[in-house]
Amino acid sequence: MQLIWLRSDLRVHDNTALARACAHGPTLAIWLYSPQQWHAHDDAPCKVDFWLRNVHEVSERLAELNIPLLIRKADHWAQAPAVLLQVCREHGVQALHLNEEYGVNETRRDQAVGQVLAQAGIALHRYLDQLLFKPGSILTRNGGYFQVFSQFRKVCLERLHLGLPALQRTIERQALGTVASDPVPEAVAGFPSPPDSLRDLWPAGEPEAHRRLQRFVEDAVDAYQVQRDIPAVAGTSQLSAYLAAGVISPRQCLHQALAHNQGEIDSGNRGVQTWLNELLWREFYKHILVGYPRVSRHRAFRQDTEALPWRHAPEELKAWQEGRTGIPIIDAAMRQLLATGWMHNRLRMIVAMFLTKNLLIDWREGERFFMRHLIDGDLAANNGGWQWSASTGTDAAPYFRIFNPINQSRRFDSRGSFIKQWLPELANADEKYVHNPLPDGGLFTSNDYPPPIVDLGSSRQRALEAFKSLAARQHPGFEP
């Protein structure tokens, strides 16, 4: 008997570990729920609900293949080895199959599982699945992990020219066995179910993920390089939650996008090229987790920036979290996050830079808040994005590059459509003033909307001085 341990790969099609397990013989599947561990990782209730709904869907697809799905609790990952060993002994399992995950805690968990099973004479098979390239296979000439995306991207494209990662063969139905599937929990204590309005935005299951991919490739990818920055337009794939949970694979995304581009990898349709870049950014940050494990431990990639004088400003942090900073594009973005479990990527950069530069609040506060609310929360991408914005990370924005949120708003939401959607108190504001309700002269004010909690000009200068002071202390004679 073979056992497939489902984690961030909640699908039947193009699932490497599942396909390999089935190729070895009769197969069982198992999924562990770990509420204590999820709390420690700041996983959002809406993300846990999304997992549960997708586990239910994958259980039904597995049942069609006569593959039972067992559900077990391992409150903390330290309990996973014992739980899995017990299941293996109960069902005469010869080998456990799993797709690799890459955080520090995930790596330690899987190593512990492998050691316990080995002592019992049970094999462990691990597979590359959630990435196109195995971490450690894309390296600099000196044998290190890339720290600059453009260099990483160049090597990835060269590898893709040599051959695309292959899709797994369709799994055939196995003979009906005697083991019954377990019911999938509707909810997990400590993770309240989100409102139906949020669930409706994110239907579960592989068919929905592929419908989104098909719609994006057919209707939006050609203009992706332009529309991806406009939050009021449905110009993105809306696949991030499905990729994070493994409801769809990056290989499936890659193959369909390139088919639309007549197989061209770094030429042809600019929209496809731009979207492929986004898939490679996702890849890049996963490789960073492995090459530089300190980023999994709440540490800055650029270790010198640990000495930055971050401000303790709980009231300003709370205003940012609740979408009442008095900067419309910031508040609209935060309210989108709270209501939908998702935020447009351009807006993620804008709100992150506002928190870390204009408010000079530690990026870790923002990273944690995002993880506690994002349905697509992913350690690598979330950490990478926050450290980029805070100028503490790999390939990060230079410290002197500080977005002006009002200018960003005027550029990417010129008519204020996105702002008005999420800030009803500004619904009647003139387009000219909706980006800044208290312009010089007070030509538009709203009694229902707060004044800005910070002056953008002076706060920008404060951030510049903090970074310059850090450099001067660490490098005497530093001239900015």
C-alpha positions in Angstrom: 0.0 0.0 0.0 1.2 3.5 -0.9 0.3 6.7 1.1 0.1 10.2 -0.4 0.3 13.0 2.1 -1.6 16.0 0.7 -0.5 19.4 1.9 -0.2 22.5 -0.4 -1.2 20.3 -3.4 -4.9 20.0 -3.2 -5.6 18.6 -6.6 -5.8 15.3 -8.6 -4.4 16.4 -11.9 -0.7 17.1 -12.4 0.0 16.1 -8.8 3.5 14.6 -8.9 3.4 12.7 -5.6 -0.1 11.4 -6.2 0.8 10.2 -9.7 4.0 8.5 -8.5 2.2 6.8 -5.6 -0.5 5.4 -7.8 2.2 4.2 -10.2 3.7 2.1 -7.4 0.4 0.4 -6.5 -2.8 0.7 -4.5 -2.9 4.1 -2.8 -4.4 5.9 0.2 -4.4 9.6 0.7 -4.1 11.5 4.0 -4.6 15.1 5.0 -3.6 16.5 8.4 -5.1 19.5 10.1 -2.9 21.4 12.5 -4.6 24.3 14.2 -1.9 25.0 16.7 0.7 25.2 13.9 -1.6 27.3 11.8 -1.9 29.8 14.6 1.8 29.9 15.0 2.2 30.7 11.3 -0.5 33.4 11.4 -2.6 31.6 8.8 -5.8 33.5 8.1 -9.2 32.0 8.9 -10.4 32.6 5.3 -7.3 30.6 4.1 -8.1 27.7 6.5 -11.7 27.8 5.2 -10.4 27.7 1.6 -8.2 24.7 2.5 -11.2 22.9 4.0 -13.4 23.5 1.0 -10.7 22.4 -1.4 -10.0 19.3 0.7 -13.7 18.4 0.4 -13.5 18.9 -3.4 -10.3 16.8 -3.8 -11.8 14.1 -1.6 -14.7 13.8 -4.1 -12.3 13.6 -7.0 -10.2 11.0 -5.3 -13.3 8.9 -4.5 -13.9 8.8 -8.3 -10.5 7.1 -8.5 -11.3 4.8 -5.6 -8.6 6.5 -3.5 -9.8 7.0 0.1 -8.9 10.2 1.9 -8.1 9.9 5.6 -8.3 13.0 7.8 -6.2 13.1 11.0 -5.3 15.8 13.5 -1.7 16.7 14.3 -2.2 19.9 16.4 1.4 20.8 16.0 3.7 19.6 13.3 5.9 17.9 15.9 3.0 15.4 16.2 3.0 14.6 12.5 5.6 11.8 12.5 3.7 9.8 15.1 0.4 10.3 13.4 1.7 9.2 10.1 3.5 6.2 11.5 0.3 5.0 13.1 -1.6 5.3 9.9 1.2 3.5 8.0 1.1 0.6 10.4 -2.7 0.4 10.4 -2.9 0.1 6.6 0.4 -1.8 5.9 1.9 1.2 4.0 5.2 0.5 2.3 6.0 4.1 1.3 4.9 7.6 2.0 4.9 10.0 -1.0 4.9 13.8 -0.6 5.5 17.0 -2.6 8.2 19.2 -1.1 7.6 22.4 0.9 10.3 24.9 1.7 10.0 26.9 4.9 12.3 26.1 7.8 9.5 24.5 9.8 8.2 22.5 6.9 11.7 21.2 6.1 12.2 20.1 9.7 8.8 18.5 9.9 9.5 16.4 6.8 13.0 15.4 8.0 11.5 14.2 11.3 8.8 12.2 9.4 11.5 10.6 7.2 13.6 9.6 10.3 10.6 8.0 12.1 9.4 6.1 9.1 12.9 4.9 8.2 13.3 3.4 11.6 10.1 1.5 10.9 11.3 0.3 7.5 8.9 2.6 5.6 10.2 4.5 2.6 9.7 8.2 2.1 9.6 9.6 -1.5 9.8 13.4 -2.0 9.0 15.2 -5.2 9.4 18.6 -6.9 5.9 19.9 -7.5 5.0 23.4 -6.4 7.9 24.9 -8.4 9.3 24.7 -11.9 12.9 24.3 -10.7 14.3 22.6 -7.7 15.9 24.9 -5.2 19.6 24.5 -5.5 19.4 23.9 -9.3 19.4 27.6 -10.2 22.7 29.0 -8.9 25.3 31.7 -9.6 28.7 30.8 -11.1 30.0 30.7 -7.6 27.5 28.1 -6.5 25.3 30.4 -4.4 21.6 31.3 -4.6 20.7 34.3 -6.7 19.9 37.5 -4.8 18.9 39.5 -7.9 15.7 38.6 -9.7 16.8 39.6 -13.2 19.8 37.3 -13.0 17.7 34.4 -11.6 15.1 35.0 -14.4 17.8 34.8 -17.1 18.9 31.4 -16.0 15.3 30.1 -15.6 14.5 31.2 -19.2 17.6 29.4 -20.5 16.4 26.3 -18.7 12.9 26.6 -20.1 14.4 26.8 -23.6 16.0 23.4 -23.0 12.6 21.9 -22.2 9.4 22.6 -20.3 8.7 20.7 -17.0 6.4 17.9 -18.1 2.8 17.5 -16.9 2.0 14.3 -15.0 -0.1 11.6 -16.8 -3.7 11.2 -15.9 -4.3 8.8 -13.0 -6.3 5.7 -13.7 -9.0 4.4 -11.4 -7.7 1.8 -9.0 -9.6 -1.3 -7.8 -12.2 -0.6 -5.1 -10.8 -1.3 -1.7 -12.3 -1.7 1.8 -11.0 1.6 3.4 -13.6 4.3 3.7 -12.8 8.1 3.4 -13.2 10.3 6.4 -15.6 13.2 6.5 -13.9 16.6 5.9 -14.4 19.0 8.8 -16.7 22.0 7.9 -14.6 24.2 10.2 -11.7 24.1 12.7 -11.9 25.5 16.2 -10.1 28.8 16.4 -10.6 29.7 12.8 -14.1 31.3 12.3 -15.7 30.7 9.0 -15.7 33.8 6.7 -18.9 35.4 5.4 -20.6 33.8 2.4 -19.7 37.0 0.4 -16.0 36.1 0.7 -16.5 32.4 0.0 -18.5 33.4 -3.1 -15.4 35.3 -4.4 -13.2 32.2 -4.1 -15.1 29.0 -5.1 -13.1 25.8 -4.3 -12.0 23.1 -6.7 -9.8 22.4 -9.7 -12.5 23.2 -12.2 -12.8 26.7 -10.8 -9.0 27.2 -10.9 -8.9 26.1 -14.6 -11.8 28.2 -15.5 -10.0 31.2 -14.1 -6.8 30.3 -16.0 -8.7 29.8 -19.2 -10.6 33.2 -18.8 -7.4 35.0 -18.0 -5.5 33.5 -21.0 -8.3 34.1 -23.4 -9.6 37.5 -22.2 -6.9 39.3 -20.2 -3.3 38.1 -20.7 -2.8 40.1 -23.9 -3.1 43.4 -22.0 -1.7 42.1 -18.8 1.4 44.2 -18.8 -0.8 47.3 -18.7 -3.9 46.3 -16.9 -2.2 44.4 -14.0 -1.5 47.7 -12.4 -5.0 49.1 -12.5 -6.9 47.9 -9.3 -10.4 48.8 -10.7 -9.9 46.5 -13.7 -10.1 42.7 -13.6 -6.7 42.5 -15.3 -5.0 39.9 -13.2 -5.4 36.1 -13.2 -7.0 35.8 -9.7 -5.1 32.5 -9.3 -2.9 33.3 -6.4 -5.0 31.5 -3.8 -5.3 28.5 -6.0 -1.5 28.3 -6.6 -0.8 28.8 -2.8 -3.1 25.9 -1.9 -1.9 23.8 -4.9 -5.4 23.6 -6.5 -3.6 24.3 -9.8 0.1 23.7 -10.6 2.6 26.3 -12.0 3.3 23.8 -14.7 -0.3 23.9 -15.8 -0.2 27.7 -15.8 3.1 27.7 -17.8 1.9 25.3 -20.5 -1.4 27.1 -21.1 0.2 30.5 -21.2 2.9 29.4 -23.7 0.3 27.6 -25.8 -1.4 30.9 -26.2 2.0 32.4 -27.2 2.6 29.8 -29.8 5.3 28.2 -27.6 7.4 31.4 -27.4 9.1 31.8 -24.0 10.8 35.2 -24.1 9.3 36.8 -27.2 5.9 37.2 -28.8 3.0 38.3 -26.7 4.2 40.9 -24.1 1.3 40.0 -21.7 2.4 36.4 -21.6 6.0 37.4 -21.0 5.0 39.7 -18.2 2.9 37.0 -16.5 5.7 34.5 -16.9 7.8 37.0 -15.0 5.3 36.9 -12.2 5.4 33.1 -12.1 9.2 33.4 -11.9 9.0 35.9 -9.1 7.0 33.4 -7.1 9.7 30.8 -7.9 12.5 33.3 -6.9 11.1 33.9 -3.4 10.7 30.1 -2.8 14.3 29.6 -3.7 15.3 32.4 -1.3 13.5 30.5 1.6 15.9 27.6 1.0 19.0 29.5 0.3 18.6 32.0 3.1 16.5 30.4 5.8 16.8 33.4 8.1 13.9 35.0 6.2 11.7 32.1 7.6 12.6 33.2 11.1 11.3 36.8 10.9 14.8 38.1 10.1 15.7 40.7 7.5 17.5 39.4 4.4 19.8 42.4 4.6 21.0 41.8 8.1 22.4 45.4 8.5 18.8 46.7 8.4 18.0 44.9 11.7 19.3 48.1 13.3 16.8 50.4 11.7 15.0 52.6 14.3 11.5 51.4 13.7 8.8 53.4 15.5 6.4 52.0 18.1 3.2 53.7 17.0 0.3 51.4 17.9 -2.4 53.9 17.1 -1.0 54.6 13.6 -0.6 50.9 13.1 -4.2 50.3 14.0 -5.4 53.1 11.7 -3.5 51.4 8.9 -4.9 48.0 9.7 -8.5 49.3 9.8 -8.3 51.5 6.6 -8.6 54.9 8.2 -5.3 56.6 7.6 -6.8 59.5 5.7 -5.0 58.5 2.5 -7.8 57.1 0.3 -5.8 54.6 -1.8 -4.3 53.1 1.3 -7.7 52.9 3.1 -9.5 51.5 0.1 -6.8 48.8 -0.3 -6.9 47.8 3.3 -10.7 47.6 3.2 -10.5 45.4 0.1 -8.2 43.0 2.1 -10.5 42.9 5.1 -13.6 42.2 3.0 -12.2 39.8 0.4 -9.1 38.2 1.8 -7.1 39.5 -1.1 -5.4 42.7 -2.3 -4.3 43.8 -5.7 -0.5 43.5 -6.1 0.2 47.1 -7.0 -1.7 48.1 -3.8 0.2 45.6 -1.7 3.4 47.5 -2.6 1.8 50.9 -2.0 0.4 50.1 1.5 3.6 48.2 2.5 5.8 51.2 1.5 3.4 53.6 3.3 3.7 51.5 6.5 7.4 51.0 6.4 8.5 54.3 5.1 5.9 57.0 5.9 5.0 55.5 9.2 8.4 53.9 9.8 6.8 50.9 11.4 8.6 47.5 11.3 7.8 45.5 8.1 7.1 42.4 10.3 4.0 44.1 11.6 2.6 44.4 8.1 3.8 40.9 7.1 2.0 39.4 10.1 -1.2 41.4 9.5 -1.3 40.3 5.8 -0.8 36.7 6.7 -3.7 36.8 9.2 -6.0 38.1 6.5 -4.9 36.8 3.1 -6.6 33.9 1.5 -3.5 33.5 -0.7 -1.1 34.0 2.2 2.3 32.4 1.3 5.4 32.8 3.4 7.8 33.2 0.6 5.8 35.7 -1.5 4.5 37.7 1.4 7.9 38.0 3.1 9.6 38.8 -0.2 7.1 41.5 -1.0 7.2 43.1 2.4 11.0 43.1 2.5 11.2 44.5 -1.0 9.0 47.4 0.0 10.8 48.0 3.3 14.2 48.0 1.5 15.4 45.2 3.8 15.2 42.3 1.4 16.8 40.7 -1.6 16.7 42.7 -4.8 14.8 45.3 -2.7 13.7 48.8 -3.7 16.5 51.3 -2.9 15.7 53.0 0.4 15.3 56.4 -1.3 12.6 55.0 -3.6 9.5 55.8 -1.7 6.1 55.7 -3.4 4.0 58.7 -2.9 0.6 57.0 -2.4 -1.4 60.0 -3.8 0.7 60.1 -7.0 0.3 56.3 -7.3 -3.5 56.7 -6.8 -3.7 59.3 -9.5 -1.6 57.2 -11.9 -3.3 53.8 -11.4 -6.8 54.8 -10.3 -7.1 58.1 -12.2 -10.9 58.4 -11.9 -11.0 57.1 -8.3 -13.2 54.2 -9.3 -11.4 51.8 -6.9 -11.4 54.3 -4.1 -15.1 55.0 -4.5 -15.9 51.2 -4.5 -14.3 50.7 -1.1 -14.8 54.1 0.5 -18.5 55.0 0.3 -17.8 58.1 2.3 -16.0 59.4 -0.8 -18.5 58.2 -3.4 -19.5 61.7 -4.3 -16.0 63.2 -4.4 -15.0 64.9 -7.6 -12.4 62.9 -9.5 -9.9 65.8 -9.0 -10.0 65.5 -5.2 -10.9 61.9 -4.5 -7.2 61.0 -4.2 -6.6 63.7 -1.6 -9.8 64.8 0.2 -8.1 67.7 1.9 -6.2 69.4 -0.9 -4.7 72.9 -0.6 -7.6 75.3 -0.2 -9.9 72.6 1.2 -12.0 72.5 -2.0 -13.4 69.1 -1.0 -13.8 67.7 2.5 -15.8 64.9 4.0 -17.1 64.8 7.5 -17.1 61.0 7.3 -13.5 60.7 6.3 -10.6 61.3 8.6 -7.7 63.7 7.9 -4.3 62.1 7.1 -2.5 60.6 10.1 0.8 61.6 8.7 2.3 64.3 6.4 3.7 62.5 3.4 6.6 65.0 2.8 8.0 65.1 6.3 7.5 61.4 6.9 9.4 60.6 3.7 12.2 62.7 4.9 12.2 61.0 8.3 12.5 57.6 6.5 15.4 58.8 4.4 17.2 60.1 7.4 16.7 56.8 9.3 18.3 54.9 6.4 21.1 57.4 5.9 21.9 57.3 9.6 22.0 53.5 9.6 24.4 53.6 6.7 26.6 56.2 8.3 26.8 54.3 11.6 27.8 51.1 9.9 30.0 52.6 7.2 31.9 55.7 8.6 32.4 58.2 5.9 29.3 57.2 4.1 28.1 59.8 1.7 24.5 59.3 0.4 
